[in-house]
């Protein structure tokens, strides 16, 4: 069960008025805003010290949950209790809330229609009893057909249709379970794909081998969504003109289907058993809160294990169902799903923000409590990542008492800690002590273990990826089941920038070879505009903020020509209202980079980028002043209750509202709205401005 917050803001009418004291000098108004922001942030702290706000995805989470329950035979009584049925009904309410006026569903507010999301929502609503001639269903169906029909959905969506008898399993790409038996030297190996792909493809491999089908009554089918009915019997993918191997991969898929139909794989039974063994190990509740601790594999594993022959009351499936259901957020009028929890991520950034505002272990017991919670969540388990390290690093021992340590994103995901969270926690812990790394405290010792792990995780190109030490293999993005756009987890500028800052904060010299190679990687990733692409946040504003943070920590200044280009880009993309904003659309069309509705989180990233480049001079910079004014003007003067379109959470006075999604899950596929981004990032920017202002206001000696 997710912990509850320690305080609930009072219910008072909303207002868009700026903070009080508008006629005061800007540095005094910022001081007031910082204190109000800190109070708002602390109102969201949980009783045990950590932070974890809701993580919002799109409609596919509700749709896929309903489709999973139908595929498992758990949608109707007696398998579904009255409480279950009421929950499903309220999930349908939320799906209708997210449907646009044109009948479609999308990946984020303001996005183009997403065909896969539309088809899954349509089928889920039919299962819930919505009639095909209802106006909202007619609008959805017409748009689906205009977009190319259900035969054009992505392969991970097609698996649901196969499980429910709406398409043949031949319409899905084959993922042979024999992949679990491949030697490490083979071109395709589980160690060579991203961590999240490992946990997704093995359950799907079991499904493609066993081909489970729970057929729906004819009136619940979605044949009306297909333009070409024959497409329901075959894999609807065509070779790309840009990648010659696409045709080869499709021929391999046909060969694998022939092997399946003729039972020519003598290792099939052994492969399925090994796949189950691999999955069982990573489902141990002592090490994880569900497979990968994220929604997709936690859904797929339930279908795969039922096909394998395990009953619902099997201990592993009981635990799997419980952990997935923890993601449910139940309101009086609707139910929505989260894709996972973000407690370590939220806690680390909140701690960093509080330290920027001057709060440390020495002067604030709530900060100390937060640090203790983070120490308790250090990962001691050795996960899949160990096999991708250099031989000399594979003997490291994890956690307290060992020589290395790391943190995962979720409450418990010990198999898959990540560099991004580890970097954030390490630098935040050091800052929270108010003392240098030479001071031997348990916090510094934990940070030192993190430094050891991050250093070992550096890729040969000088950058860092999220979950593994990797080599990018572009060809893998073209296998038939790779259209989730995330087969690989290569180095990226945003994680590399954060890791550089963390290592230097923890005492590593900017001249260390690890830092030098990382700086070279960052410079090589800069676009001609001066910006950096963002992998884990939207998008170039995020990537540029992270990259410039690492460069500034290493002593790179705005006098460098390449950073002058960055500064010009940041000034050119600042909106007339003084803020910065960027749409997820930029992942589809990079010409839109840095453009979009101003948001508090992205304005903070833009401000911090300029301050990274200009240093002490930033406090008097016009772009910075305008950005700070934007944050001041949009800070809530009074508590704002939830209302459309932000029906998820109320906000306290001192906080901000933010409707657009500014978090990235899988570029071009899945995006996120972190409900604390609009709190702690503006706090960091305002506090950084205050600290720089104090430097510029400091009297000089004559």
N, C-alpha and C positions, 0 to 999 in steps of 0.2 A: 504494500500500500504506500502511495506517495505521501511523504510528510506534509503537514499543513504549515502555513506561514504563521508567524507569531503575532502578526497584527493585521487588521483589516481597516482600510481607510474609511472615514465616515462618509455616508451618502449625502452629498451636497450637489447642487446643480452644476453642470459643466460650464466651462467658459474657455474662450480662446484668448483671454486678456493676457498681456505680458506680465512678468513679475513686477511686484511693487517697487517703487523707487526708481522709476524710469529716468528721472532727471538727474540722478546721481552720476558721478563720473563712471566710466565703463568698468574700471577695475573694482569699484565698490559694488556695482550691480552684479558683476560676475561673482564676487565673494558671497553675496546673498544667494545667488542662484546655485552655487556649489553646495552651500549648507542645506538648501532645500532639496537639492538632488540627492545628497547623502541620506537625508531623512527619508526620502521616498524609497531609495534603494534598500535601506535597512528595514523598511516596512515589509519587504518581500523576503527577508532572511528567514530560513526555517529554524525551528526550535533547536536543532542540534548544530546550528552554525552555518550550514551550507546554503547555497542558492540553487534553485532549479525552477525555472518558469516553463510554461507550456511551449512546446515546439510544434508549430503548425505546418502541416503539409496541405496537399490538395485533395480533391474528391476521391482519388483512387484508393485512399486508405479505407474509407467507409465501404466503397464498392467491393474491393477485394476481400474485405472481412466477410461481407455478406456472401460473396461467391464461394469463398472457402467453406463457410458453414453449410452451404447448399451441397458442395462437392463431398463434404464429409458425412452428409445425411444428418446434420445437426440443426437444420433450419426449421423443421416442422416437429410438432409433438409426435411421440413422447420424448424424443431426444432433446427437443427444445422446451424448456420450462416456460411458464407464463412470463417470468422475468426476462428470459431470453427473448421471447417474442416481442415484449414491450421495448426492449433495447433495440431490436432490429427495426421496429417501427420508427423509433426516434432517430435511428441512423438514416432512414429514408427521408425524414423531415430535413435533416442536415443536407442530404444530397439535393433536395429541391431548393433549399436556401442558396446553394452554391451554383445552381443552374442559371445561366445568363438569359437575357430576354430573347436571344436568337435561338435558344434551345440547347446550347452547347455547354460544355464544361472545359476548363482550361487548367494550365499548370500553375498559374499565379494570377492575382488580380490584374486585369488588363491584357492578359496574354491572348494570342491567337487560339482558336479552338484546338483542343488536343483530341484527335480521333480516338485513340485508345481509351482515354478517360471517358469520352462520350459513350462508347459502346459498352464499357463496363458499368457505367451508371445506368444506362438504359436497361440492361439485363437485370441489374440489382433491383431496380424499381419494378420491373415486371414480376420478379420473384416476390416482391412485397405487395403485389396486388394492383399496381397501377395499370389501367387498361390502355391498350395500344392506341385507342382512338381518343384518349384524353388530350387536351390541347398541348400540354407540356411534352407529352410523349410524341405527338405528331411533329412538333417543332424539332425535337431532338432527332427523330428518324429522318426527317427531310434534310437536315444539315449533315447527318452522318452519310447519307447517300451522296450529297453534294461533295463531300470531302473524299469520296472514293470508295465508300462502303467498308463493312467490317473486315473484308479480306485484307485491308491495308493496315490493320493495327500492328503494334510491335509484337515480337515473338513472345515476350514475357506475359503479355496479355492473352495471346493465343493459347497458352497452356491452360488458362482457366476455362476457355471455351471448349477445349478438348476434354477436360475433366467433367464437363457438364453435357457432353454429347452434342455440342453445337457445331463442332468441326471434327474431322478425323485427326487422330494423332499424326497422320502423315502431313497435316498442315503445320505441324510444329517442327522446328529443327531438332535433329537427333543429337542428344548428348549421351554418348555411350558411357555407362558406369565404369567401363574398363579404363577410363582416364585415371582412376585412382591407383591403377597398377603400373602406370607408365614409369619407366626409370627417369631419374632426374635429368639425365642427359638428353632426353627426348625434347623436340622443339616445343611441344605443348605439355606443361606439367602444372600441377596445382600450385607449386611454389612460385610459378612465373606469372600468375594472374593476380589481380588485386585481392586483398583479404576478403572483401565483401562478395566478390565473385565466387571465391571458393565455397563460401557457405551457401550461396544460392544455387550453383550449378550441380552440386552433388545430390541434393534432394530432387532437383529436376531430372537428373540423370536416372535416378530410381524410377521416377514417374514415366519417363520416355521408354524405359525398358519394360515396366509392368503395365503401362497404359490403362490406368484406372478410369472408369467412366461411370457416372451416375446420371442416367438419362432423365431429362425433364419431361413433364407432360407437354404435348405438342403446343398447347396454347401459351406456354411459357417460353417457347423457343424464340430465337431471333433471326430466323431465316429471312425475314423482311429487311434486314439490314445489309444483306449481301447483294451486290449488283450481279456478280457472276457466281451462281450456285455451285459450279464445278470447283470454284476456288476453295470450297470447304473441304476438299479432298486432297489438296496438295500444298506444298510450301510455296507461298507467293512471294518469292524474292527473285529479282533479276540482277545479273552481273552489272557492276558499275563500270562505266567507261573510263573511270579514273584509276581503277585498281585491277590489274590483270588477273590477280589470284582469286577474285570473287567467283569466277566461273569454276575454277578448280574446287573451291570449297563447296560449291553447290553440287558438284559431281561426287565429292566425298560424302556429302549428306545423303545422296541417292544410294550410294553404295552401302552406307551404314543402315539405311532403311531396308535394303535387300537382305543384309545380314540378319536383321531382326526378324524379318518375315520368314526366313528359311532356317532360323535357329542354327546359324553357322558359327556362333561364338561359343567355343567350348569353355571359356572362362567367365561366362555371364553370371552364373550363380556365385562363383567365388568373388567376382568383382562387386556384386551387390552386397555380399556379406562384408567385404572390406570397406565399402562405402558406408555401410551402417556402423561398422566399428569406428571409423574415422569420425562420423557424426556423433555417435554416442559419447566419445571421449570429449568432444567439444560442447556437449550438453550437460556435463557434470554441474549440478547446481552449486557446488563448492567453488566453481571458477567462473560461472557466467549466469546472467539473468536471461536465459534464452539463447538460441543459436545466433551467435554474432551480436546479440542484444539489440537487433534492429528488425523492423517489421518484415521485409520480404522473406528472408530465410525462416523466420519464426512462423510464417504462414505456410510456406512450401513444405517444411518439415512435417507438419501435421498431416498433410495430404500424402506425402511420400511414405510415412510410417504406417498409415492406415493401409495403403496399397501393399506394403511389405507384410502386413498381417497382424500388426499390433492393434489391440483394442484400445478404446478410449480410456479405460481405467488402468492402462499400463503406466507405471510410475513416471517414465520419461514423458509420455504424452500428457499426463496430468500436470506435470510441471510446465511443459511447453504451453499448454492452454492457459494456465494461470499467469505465466509471464507475459504472454501476448495480451491478455485481458487487462493487465495493469495499464496499458496504453490508452484505455478507454476513458474519456472525459464525459461524464454524464450530467447533463443539465435538466432543468424541469421540462423544457420543450424540445430538446434535441440531444443527440449523442454524436460525438466526433472522436476520431482516432488520432493519436500521435504516432509518428514513425519510430520514435525511441525517446529516451530521456537524455537530458543534457546537463547533469548536475556538476560534473567535474569542469566542464567547459564554462558554464555559467559562474561557478564558484571561483575559478581561476581568474577570469576577466574582472569579476566584481572585486576580488582582492587587489588586483592590479590597479583598478580605478580608485579604490579607497587609499591605497598607498600613494598614488599621485596626489590625492587630496590631503596627504599628511597623516593618515591614520595608520598606526603600526601596532605591533604586539605590545609595545611598551606603554602606549597611551590609550588603547581601546580594547577592552576585554572581548568585544564582539569580533574583532579582528583575530585575536588569539584563538577564539573558539573556531573560527573559520579555518585557520591554519591547522589546527588539530584535526579537524574533519578531513582536510586534504591529506595530511600525513597518514591518517587511517585508511585512505583509499589508494595508497601507493600499491602498484602491482608487483607482486613477488613471484608470480608464475612465469615460467618460460613458455612462450607461445610459438606460433608458426614462424614468426620473424627470425628466430634464431638460425634457421637453416639457410637464410640468405646472407648472413654475415660473412665477413672474411674469416678464414680458419682460425686466426689468432684471437678473434673476438668471440668465438663460439663457446668458450669455457666460462663466460661471465656468469656470476651468481646474482640473482635479482633480489631487491628489497632490503629492508633493514638486516644488517649482518652480512650482506653481500657487497659487491663492488659496483653494482649498476641498479638502476631503478627507472620506473616509467609510470605513466598514468593513462587510463583509458577515458573515453568521452562519457561513458554511462556509469551507473552505480556499480555494476560489476560486469566487466568484460575482459577478464584477465588474459584471455587468449590473444586479444587484439588491442594492446595499448597503442597510442599513436604519438608521433613526434610533435604535432601541433599542440596537443594538450600538455605534453610533458614540458615543452618549451615555455608555455604560458605559466604553468605551475611553478617551475623552477625559478623563473625571474621574479614572479610575484612573491614567493616565499622569501627570497633574499631581500627584496625591497621591504617586506613586512617586518623584518627584524631591525631595520634601521642601522645595521652594522655591516661591515665588509665581510667578504667570504672567508677571510682569515680567521674570523671568530668561529670557534668550533661549537656550534649548537646543533640540535637534532634537525633543525630546519636547513641549516647549511649542509649538513651531512646528506640529507635527502636530495638537495639540489645538486650536490657533487655526484651522487649516484646517477641522477638524471643526465648530467653532463657526460658521464661515461657512456651511457646508453645512446644518447643523441649523437655523440661523436662516432660511435660504431655504426650508426644507421646512415651515415652520409653516403650518398651515391657517388659513383666514379666521376660523374659530370660536375661534382661540386655542390649539387643541390640536395634537397631532402624531399622525400615523398611523405605520405601520411603514415602508412602502416608497415612498410617494408623497405629494406635496402634493395633497390630494383634497377633493372635496365629496361628502358622503354623498347617494346617490340611492337611496332606499329601494325604489323601484319595481323596481330591477334584481334585488332578492332574490326576485322572484316570476316571473321568466322560467322556462320549464320545466326548464332545466338548471342551476338555481341551488340545488338542494337539498343542496349541500355546505356551505351556510350561510356562504359566504365570497366572494360575488361582489364585495363591497366591502371597503375597507381604510380605514375612517373614523377620525377622532380617537378616542383612548381615554385614560382617566385614568392608567393605569399608565405608558404611554410618556411622557405629558405630564409626570407627576411626576418621572420619572427625568431627562428632558431639562432641566427647570428646575434640578434639582440640578447637572447637568453644566455648564450654562451659567454658573451662579453660581460653581461650583468653578473654572471656567476664567476667572473675572474679570468676568463681566457683572454689572452692578448690579441689585439687586432692583427698582430703580425704572425700569429700562429698559422701554420700551414692549412689547418682546417678552415679558418676564417678567410684566408687569402683565396683558396679555391672556391669557397662559397661566394665571395665578392665577384670573382671572375664569372661565375655562373650567372649571378644577378645582372651584371652588365650585359652579358650576352643575350639575356631574355628581354631586355628593354625594347619596346616597339619604337618605330621611327617617330611617333608622336611624342615620345618621352615617357609614356605610361607603361605599366606592367599589367598583363592579363591576370585576373584573379580566379583561382580554381575553386576556393571554398567560400567565397563571398562575392556579391554582385558589385561590380565585376572589375573593371579597370580602376575604379576609385579604390576598391578594396585591395587589389593587388599592388597598386602604387603606394598606398599607405603602409602595407607590410614591408615592401621592398625598401622604401625610404627609411623606415624605422631601423632596419638592419644596417643600412648604409650609414645612417647618422651615428648609430652606436659604434661603428667602426671608424668614425672620424671623417667620413666623406662629407664634403660641404657643398653648398650651393655655388661655389666658385667653379666647380667642375662643369665643363661644357655639357656633359650628358645630363646633369641634374638641372642645369639652366633650362634645358628643353622640357624637363618634367615640370618645372615651375611655370613655364609658359603654358603648358597644357592645362595645369590646374587652374590657372587664372582664366583661361579661355573657356573652361567648362563650368565655371561658377555661374549659378543662375542669377537672374535679376533680383531675386529676393534675398540674395546673400548666401543661400545654401547650395549644397551639391546633391545630386541625385542621379541615379542610373537605373535603367530598366533591365530586367532579365533578357529583354529582346536583344541586348548586345551580344549574347552568345550565338544568336542566329545571324546578326548583321553587325559586324564590328565598326561599321561606319557610324553607328549610333553611340560609340563609346563616350562615356562621361556625360550622357544626356538623359534627362528624366526629371520627374517631379522631385523636388527637394525633400529629403527625409532627415530626421535627427541623426540616425546612425551614419549615413553616408556623408552628411555634413561634417560630422565629427572626424570621419576618415580623411576627408579633404582638408580640413583644418590641420589635423595632425601631420599630414603629408607636407603641407607648406611649412609648418613649424619645424619639422625634421630638417628641411632643406635650409631654412633661414636661421635657425637657432635663436640666439638672443635678439636678433633684429626683428623677429616675427611679431613681437608684441605691438609694434608700430606700423605693421604692414596693412595696407588698405583691404586686401582680400581677407586677411585674418579678422580684422575688425568687423567686416561685413558678415563673415561667417559666424562670429561670436554673437553679433546682433540677431542673426536668424535664430540661434538657439535660445537667446534670452526672450525673444518675442514669442516663441512657440512653447516655452515652458508653461505648464498648466499652473494657473494661479489658485485653482480650487480643485477638489476631487471631482473627477469626471466619471460618471457611471458608464457601464458598457452600453453601446447602441450601434446600430448598423452604420457603416459596414464593419465596424470593429466590435463584433458581438462576443468576442472571446473573453476579454478581461476588463474590469474597470481599472482606472489609473489614479494614483494618489496625486495630490498637489505636489509640485516639484518635479513631476515626471513629464513625459512627452507622449504624443500619439504618433503612430506610424502604421499606415495601411499597406504600403507595398511590401513585397517579399524582398529582403536584402541578403538572405542566406542561400548558398548553393549546395545542393546535394549532389546531383549528377548534372553537369551542364547539358542543356537542351532536353533534359528528361524530367528532372525533379528539383523543385526549389522549396525554400523554407522561410518561415517567418519566426525568428527567435524573439520571444516576447520580452527579453531583457536587453536586447540590442539597443533599444531606444532609451534605455536608462543608463547603463554603465559607459557606453561610448561617449555620449555627450558629457558625462561627468569627467571622463579622462581629458577631453578636449578643453573644457572650461578650466579644469585644474591646471593643465599644462600652460594655458594662457596666463593664469594667475601667477604661476611660478616664474614664467618668463617676464611678466610685468614687474614683479618684485626685483628682478635682476636689473631691468632697465631703469627702475625708479630708485635704485640704490645710489646714495650720494657718493660721489667720487672725491678722492683726496686731492687737495690742491698742492 
